[in-house]
């Protein structure tokens, strides 16, 4: 099998839950590949899919050290953030999530994971802000969509903002 066929084959193996076999083929490609970023990303996904987050974290970091297409760069950075959160490295993960939201504001999949991270850090105000913003911007049901502007009005009301700030300040004391 040629290298041009081996990469898609390794990806197919991972998708079919043959993680060790997939990694074996991906690692073999690293010796000759000039485009190593995507290979490291797929190795990271293989470890992540298998629940081996510690190993996945290292390979997400390695993937980000090489040129990646825009989608793969997002996936590697998002994988790094999510994996750091899974490993209990909440402050590190929060920094990653914050940078991801700044760089990719339209990628709403970041928000629930960032909110989970904020909850783990006991920042309930941030978690609430993230989730309410998501619900207001992307109502999950027609019933909520009917109240979208009302919810946004309350959420941005100066009295409600002050109340949220008070709650946050008192919880940090």
C-alpha positions as CSV (number, residue, x, y, z in Angstrom):
1,X,0.0,0.0,0.0
2,X,1.4,3.4,-0.9
3,X,1.7,6.4,1.4
4,X,-1.1,8.2,-0.5
5,X,-3.4,5.2,0.3
6,X,-2.1,4.6,3.8
7,X,-3.3,7.9,5.4
8,X,-7.0,7.4,4.4
9,X,-6.8,3.8,5.4
10,X,-5.4,4.7,8.8
11,X,-8.3,7.2,9.2
12,X,-10.8,4.5,8.2
13,X,-9.3,2.2,10.8
14,X,-9.7,4.8,13.5
15,X,-13.3,5.5,12.5
16,X,-14.0,1.7,12.7
17,X,-12.5,1.6,16.3
18,X,-9.3,-0.1,15.3
19,X,-7.2,2.5,17.2
20,X,-3.9,0.6,17.6
21,X,-3.8,-0.4,14.0
22,X,-4.6,3.1,12.9
23,X,-1.8,4.6,15.1
24,X,0.6,2.0,13.8
25,X,0.0,3.1,10.2
26,X,0.0,6.8,11.2
27,X,3.3,6.5,13.1
28,X,4.9,4.8,10.1
29,X,3.9,7.8,7.9
30,X,5.8,10.2,10.2
31,X,9.1,9.0,9.0
32,X,8.6,10.1,5.4
33,X,5.8,12.7,5.6
34,X,6.4,16.4,5.0
35,X,2.9,17.3,6.2
36,X,3.1,16.0,9.8
37,X,0.4,18.2,11.4
38,X,-2.6,16.2,10.1
39,X,-0.9,12.9,11.0
40,X,-0.4,14.1,14.6
41,X,-4.0,15.3,14.7
42,X,-5.3,11.9,13.7
43,X,-3.0,10.2,16.2
44,X,-4.5,12.5,18.9
45,X,-8.0,11.6,17.8
46,X,-7.2,7.9,18.0
47,X,-6.0,8.2,21.6
48,X,-8.9,10.5,22.5
49,X,-11.4,8.1,20.9
50,X,-9.9,5.3,23.0
51,X,-10.2,7.4,26.3
52,X,-6.4,7.9,26.5
53,X,-6.5,11.6,27.1
54,X,-3.0,12.0,28.5
55,X,-1.5,10.6,25.3
56,X,-4.0,12.6,23.1
57,X,-3.0,15.9,24.8
58,X,0.6,15.5,23.7
59,X,-0.3,14.8,20.1
60,X,-2.8,17.7,19.9
61,X,0.1,19.9,21.0
62,X,2.4,18.4,18.4
63,X,-0.2,18.8,15.7
64,X,-0.4,22.5,16.5
65,X,3.4,22.8,16.1
66,X,3.0,22.1,12.3
67,X,1.1,23.9,9.5
68,X,-2.6,22.7,9.4
69,X,-5.5,23.7,7.2
70,X,-8.0,26.0,8.9
71,X,-10.4,23.2,9.9
72,X,-7.6,21.0,11.2
73,X,-6.1,23.9,13.2
74,X,-9.5,24.5,14.9
75,X,-10.0,20.7,15.5
76,X,-6.5,20.4,17.1
77,X,-7.0,23.5,19.3
78,X,-10.5,22.4,20.3
79,X,-9.3,18.9,21.0
80,X,-6.5,20.3,23.1
81,X,-8.9,22.5,25.2
82,X,-11.4,19.7,25.6
83,X,-8.8,17.1,26.6
84,X,-7.2,19.5,29.1
85,X,-10.6,19.9,30.6
86,X,-11.1,16.2,30.8
87,X,-7.8,15.8,32.6
88,X,-8.8,18.3,35.2
89,X,-6.5,21.0,33.9
90,X,-9.3,23.6,34.1
91,X,-7.4,26.8,34.2
92,X,-5.3,25.8,31.2
93,X,-8.4,24.6,29.4
94,X,-10.3,27.9,30.2
95,X,-7.5,29.8,28.5
96,X,-7.7,27.6,25.4
97,X,-11.5,28.0,25.3
98,X,-11.3,31.7,25.6
99,X,-8.8,32.0,22.8
100,X,-10.9,29.7,20.7
101,X,-14.0,31.8,21.2
102,X,-12.1,34.9,20.2
103,X,-10.6,33.3,17.1
104,X,-13.6,31.3,16.0
105,X,-16.7,33.2,17.3
106,X,-19.1,31.3,15.0
107,X,-18.0,27.9,16.3
108,X,-20.8,27.4,18.8
109,X,-19.6,23.9,19.8
110,X,-17.0,25.6,21.9
111,X,-19.5,27.2,24.3
112,X,-20.9,24.1,26.2
113,X,-17.5,22.8,26.8
114,X,-16.2,26.2,28.0
115,X,-19.3,26.4,30.3
116,X,-18.5,23.0,31.7
117,X,-14.9,24.2,32.4
118,X,-16.2,27.4,34.0
119,X,-18.4,25.3,36.3
120,X,-15.5,23.2,37.3
121,X,-13.7,26.4,38.2
122,X,-16.8,27.4,40.2
123,X,-17.3,30.4,37.9
124,X,-21.1,30.0,37.6
125,X,-21.6,33.5,36.3
126,X,-19.3,32.8,33.3
127,X,-21.0,29.5,32.7
128,X,-24.5,31.1,32.9
129,X,-23.4,33.9,30.6
130,X,-22.0,31.5,28.0
131,X,-25.1,29.2,28.0
132,X,-27.6,32.1,28.1
133,X,-25.8,33.7,25.2
134,X,-26.0,30.4,23.3
135,X,-29.7,30.0,24.0
136,X,-30.4,33.6,23.0
137,X,-28.4,33.5,19.8
138,X,-29.5,29.9,18.8
139,X,-32.8,29.1,20.4
140,X,-33.1,25.3,20.6
141,X,-36.9,25.3,20.1
142,X,-39.5,27.4,18.4
143,X,-41.0,28.0,21.9
144,X,-37.8,29.7,23.1
145,X,-37.3,31.4,19.7
146,X,-40.6,33.2,20.3
147,X,-39.1,34.8,23.4
148,X,-35.6,35.4,22.0
149,X,-35.8,39.2,22.0
150,X,-37.4,39.2,25.5
151,X,-34.7,37.0,26.9
152,X,-32.0,39.2,25.2
153,X,-33.6,42.3,26.7
154,X,-33.5,40.8,30.2
155,X,-30.0,39.5,29.8
156,X,-28.7,42.9,28.7
157,X,-30.8,44.9,31.2
158,X,-28.4,47.0,33.4
159,X,-30.2,45.9,36.6
160,X,-29.8,42.3,35.7
161,X,-26.2,42.8,34.7
162,X,-25.5,44.5,38.1
163,X,-27.3,41.6,39.9
164,X,-25.1,39.0,38.1
165,X,-22.0,41.0,39.0
166,X,-23.0,41.2,42.7
167,X,-23.6,37.4,42.8
168,X,-20.2,36.8,41.2
169,X,-18.4,39.2,43.6
170,X,-20.0,37.6,46.6
171,X,-19.2,34.1,45.5
172,X,-15.5,35.0,45.1
173,X,-15.2,36.3,48.7
